């Protein structure tokens, strides 16, 4: 279940993480276009974006959602 309250520190981290996540998915998309989705570079970029997303979900208290498995 999602939390209703986050601390000011978590709020600041969320703002940074959302910006980082946007950059990471843009980077992964560019690599997928250039190198293909089967490339090692894309796999690494996708994992990096996923790690950021998991941290966002952890802060929000929704990391155990069914689609995050």
C-alpha positions, 0 to 999 in steps of 0.5 A: 500500500502506498504511503501518504506522507513522505519526508522533505528529504524523500521529496527532494530525492524523488524530484531528483530521481524523476529527472534521473529516470527521464534521462535514463529512459531517454538514454535507453531509447537512444541506445535501442534505436542505435544499437538494437534492443539485443545489445549489451549497451541497451541491457545495461541502460535498461537495468539502470533505468529500472534501478532508478524506478525501483527506488522511486517505488520504494520511497512511495511505498509501492515497491511490492506491486505485482508488476515490479516482480 
